Amino acid sequence: MRIEKWVLVCAVGFVLADGMIAVAASGPDAKPPAPIFTQTDLFVSGTDGYHTFRIPSLIVTSKGTLLAFCEGRRNNRSDTGDIDVVLKWSANNGAIWQPMKVVADDGPNTIGNPCPVVDGGTIWLLLTRNLGSDTEGRIFDGTSKESRTVWVSGSTDDGMTWQKPKEITQTTKSPDWTWYATGPGVGIQLRSGRLVIPCDNAVGSGKRRQSHVIYSDDRGATWKLGGVVSDRVNECQVVERDDGSLLLNMRGYRDRNCRAIATSTDAGLTWSEASDDPALIEPVCQASLLRYTSGRAGGKSRLLFSNPASKRREKVTVRLSYDEGKTWPVSKRLYDGWSAYSCLTVLPDMTIGCLYERGEKSASEKITFARFNLEWLTDGADRLVPTPSAGK
């Protein structure tokens, strides 16, 4: 692993709304925290027995362990074939990573699209599976030997071991859907306790692309199909806004090179019609959306977003919103070159992690972990201050 840059900062922690820890300078003459920005190449294509690594997913457990998932594509870059879900983990905010291990392997078949969500001491991992010989195109148009199916695995020991995946297709997929994908990225737990996983699907012959969510109200024991947003959208991520509504941010096929959004006021059971967000330019690619801090109980609302901010897959950029995703006044580029899928997380020390695809000749050469703080992202214009805890 290659660490490009590392800046240390001395700080003390404060409890923020939603139980998060803020980092702020201490003492009468204390200076604001210094900017932090580091990058580590975590999964490098052609290593560990895999031709290519793609589809990053990054989440922090309730114990503070950082879990980095992705697809290990055994023989080539294709979305089809022998594909497994692999994992690396770190107990110290990404400074040191443990060796890679395989989480899900279905022999020559495809099992991927990792989308984890944390519920207390349990990490649920939503996945999709198809025959390795069935191409994405045939699954889309309904001519494949088998269809795409939905699965869930779980871990109760901080991601060290994982349950054998269990199929949940019957309760999470409509009979007329062909293609199906969980995430990719992460799910969220609402303040009510509901687990929500953003997904996408194709209908009938695959000409209609949709985004949807699935959810669990019994801590992952069972999963149900939620609301659907149609059409010309697919891969998506979701956040809960401070007023309790949900914001769904979607990859768009609307010929406008920008993200699409929809909202829900009933915890994901129904959604508004999709609309465009022209501020979030995209090349038709996956993106990440995540809450950083809450505006509840007197705090400041901050949402984070990352994607290739271009009309082609390059220039992965992180943006910051202070108004629940209405505007995105702050942006900072992580990498100038070829780059694609990404996944954001908030680390225990309130630095920010972004796991993203990049390379010099293509975006599938490596998956890199970037760690940075609010001071770096805002060039010192914003910093965390202690606020009362609002609870979960």
N, C-alpha and C positions, 0 to 999 in steps of 0.2 A: 504494500500500500504506500502511496506517495502523498505526503502532506506538504501542500504548497506554502502555507503561511499559518502562523499561530501567534496570537496576541493574548497575553494573560491579563486578567482584570481582577482586582480585589474588591469585594462587595459583601454586603449582608443581604439576607432575604426578608421579604415581607409577604404576608398573605394577601393575595388579590381576590377579587370576586371570582366565584366558581372554584375556590380553593387553590388557585395557582400561586406560585411564589414569584414575586417581583424582585429584580436585582436593582439596588440603588446604592449610591455612595453613602458612606457613613462618616460622622464626625463633623465638627464645625468648619474645618478647612478642607473637607473632602472635595475632590474633583469628580465630575461626571465619569461614568465608566468609559473606558477606551473602546473604540470600535474593534469588533472581532470578526474576522472572516477567514475561514479555512476550507480547504477542499481535499478530499481523500478519494482516490479511485477505489471503489469497493468491489465491484464485480467487473472483471476484465474478460471480454470475449476471447475464447480460445484457451481458457484455463479451467481447472477443476473438472475436466472431462466434458465441457460443454462448448459447442461452437459459438453460441451467442447468448447473451443475457438481455432480457427486455422486461418491460412492464413493472416498474418499481412501485413498491408500497412501503410506507414507513409509519410506525406507530410506537408510542411509549406506553408501557404497561403501568399498572397502578403502583408497582414497586420502583418505577423509574428506569426499567430496562428498555433499551432502544432496540426494536426489532425491524430489520430491513429485509423485506421479501422481494422476490422477483421471479420471473419465469426463466428456467434453465432450458435452452433449446439445444437438444443433444447433437443434431447433425447439420443444421443449417439455420439461416436467419428466418425461415418461413414461419408464418403463423400456424402451419399445419405440421403434423408429425409427432415425434417423440418429445414431448414437452413436460417438464416437471416444475413444481414449486420449490424453491430453495430459500434458505434463510441464513443471515448472519446477525449476530447480536452484540451489543456493547453495554457494559454496566457503568461506563464513565463518560456519558454524553458524546460518544463517538471517537474518543481519543484512541482507544484500542478496541479492535473487533476480533471476535472469536472465529475460528474456522467455519467455513460453510457447511451446512447440513441440509439434507433433503427432507422436506416436510410432507410432500405428496408426490407419488410416482405411480402411474398406471401403465407401466410397461411401455409398449410402443405407441400408446395413445396420448392424447393431449389433455392435460389437466392444468389449468392456469387461471388467469385473471384474479390474483389474490386480492381480497378486500377484507381486512381485519377490522374488528371493533372490540373495544374493551368494555367489560361489564364487571367492575370490581376486580376480583381475583381471577376472573375467567377472560381469556381472549378467544373470541369466535373468529374463524377464518372462513369466509365465503369464497366458493370456487366454482368454476364451470368445467365440464368435461365433454369430449367428443372423441370418436374414433380417429386415430392418427392418420388413417387413409382418407377421411372425409375433409375436403377442402372447405375453406370459409365460403367460397362462392357457391358450392353445392349445398351447404347448409342454409345459406341465405335463400336460395331459390327452391328449396324443398326437395332436391333430387339426391340428397346424401343417403347413405345406408342407414344411418342413425341420426337422431337430432341432437342438439346441444342440451345438456342436462345441468342441473344446479345442485351443488353439494355444500356441506358445512363440516368443518373440523373444529376442534377446540383444544385449548390448553389450560390447565389449572396450576401449572408449575412455572409460570412466568415465561412460557415459550420454549422451555427446554425439551418437552415431549409433547406429541400431538395425537389426538384421537384419530382412529381410522375414519375417513370422510363418510358422512351419511347423506344419502340423496334426499333432497327436499323439492324436487321438480314439481310434483303433483300439486303442491299448495302455493307455488311461486311462479308458475308459468302457464299462460293461457294455451289451449290446445292448438290455436291457429298461428302461434308464434313459431318461427324457424330459428333464426339466430338469437342468441342470448348471451349477455356478458354481465358479470358482477363487477362493479367499479368501472375501471380499475382505480385504485387509490385506497380510501378508507371509508368506513361507516362511522356513524356518530350515535351517542346515547343522548336522548332528549332529557330535559329536566324532569319529565314525568317518569323516566326509566325506560321508555320505549327505545329499542334498538332499531336504527334505520340504515339500510344499505342501499346506496344508489346503484342502479342497473340500467341496461338498455336491451332492446330487442328489435327484431324485424318481424313484420306481419305477412302472412301468406307467402307470396313468391319473393318476398324480401324487398319489394319496391317501397315499402313504407317503414322508415326508421323511427323508432320511438325511444324515449327515456322513461324510466319508471323507478319505483322504489319497492323494496320488500321490507317487512318489519317483524319484530317479535315483541310481544307484551308479557312474555313469561320467562325472561332472562335467557333466551336462546333455545328453550326447549322445543318450541314450534315456530314456524315462519309462515307469514301470509303475504299475499300480493297486495300492494298498496296502489296508489294512483298512477296514471299514465299521462305523459305529455307527448302529443303527436302533432306534426311529424317533421321529418328532415332534421332530427336531432338524435344523438345517441350517448356516448360515454359522458358521464356526469359526476358531479360531487355536490354535497348538500351541507348546509349549516343551519343551525337554529338561531334565529335573530332574537334580540333582547325582548321583543314584544311577544315571543312565543311562536311566531310564524316561521316557516321554513323557506329558505332560498335555495333553489336548484340551479346550478350553473352547468350548461350543456355544450358539448361539441356540436357545431352547427353545419348543416349541409344546405344552407339557405342562400348560397351564392353571394355572401356579403363579407366574408373573411372576418367574422367576429363571433364572439360567444353569444349563445342564446340563454335566456333566463326564464324561470317560472317561479311562482310562489304558492304556498299552501298555508291555509289557516286552520286545518284540521289534522295536523301532525302527519301529513303525507297521504291521507286517504284520497284527496282530490287535489288537482293542480290548476292554476290559471293557464291560459294559453301562452305559448312561448312568445317571447319578444326578444329583440336584438339588444345587445349592449355594445355599441360601436366603439366604446373606449377600450374594450378588451379584444384587440386584433388577434387573429389566429390563422394558421395555415390549414385548418381542419385537422385538429390534433387533440389529444387528451390534455387536461389541465387539472390543477389542484386548487381547492378552496378550503379554508380552515379558519376557525375563530382563534384569535390570539389572546385578546382580553375582552371582558364584558363591560358594558356600560351600566349594568345594574348596580344598585346600591352606591351610586356616586362615582363609579369608575369610568374609564374611557373605553368606548367601543373601538375595537380594532379587528378587522378581517384581513386575512392574507390570501393572495392569489398568485399562482405561478403558471406560466406556459411559455411556449415559443412566441414572443411578441413580434411577429413578422408574418409575411404572406408565404413563407416557406419554413421548414423545420430548422430553425436557427434561433440564436439570441434568447435563450431561456431567461426570463425576467420575473422578479418577484415584485408584486404590487401591494399597496396598503390602503385600506379604506377606513375612514372614521365615521361613516354614516350608513353602516349596515349594507354596504355594497352598492349604494347609489352612485358614488363617484370614487375614483381611484387616483388621488392626487400625488401619491408617492410611488416611485418605481426605481428599481435598481437591477442591473443586469448581472447574472451569475456567470455567463459564458457567452462569448461573441460568436462562436462557431456553430457547427451542426449540433442540434440538440432537439429533444422531443418530449417524451412523457416525463412527468415529475410528480412528486408527492411531498407535501409539507407536514411538519409536526412541530410541537412545542416541547422543548426539553425541560427536565426538572429545574434547571437553573434559569429558565425563561429565555435562553437563547433559542434560535429557530433552526430547525434542520430541514434540508431539502434534498431528497434523493432523486436524481434525474439522469436521463440518458444523454450522452454526448460523444463526440469524436472529432477527429481532424478531417476524415474523408466521408464519414457517415455518422448518423446519430446513434448507431447500434454498436459502436466499438467498446463502450464501457458504461457502467452506471456509477455515478459519482455522488458522494455524500458531501454536501456543503453545510457548514455551520456558521451562523452569523448572529449578531444581536441587533436590537432596535436602533442603537446608536449608529451602526454601520449602515443599516437600511435607510435611515432618515438623515444621514450626514450630521448627526448630533442634534437635529431639530426636535426630536421627541425622545423622551426617556421614561422609564417606569417609575412610578411613585407609589407608596403604600396607600391602599384604600381599604375600607371595611370589608370583611368577608360577607358575601351575599348567600353563601351556601350553594348547594348544587341545585 
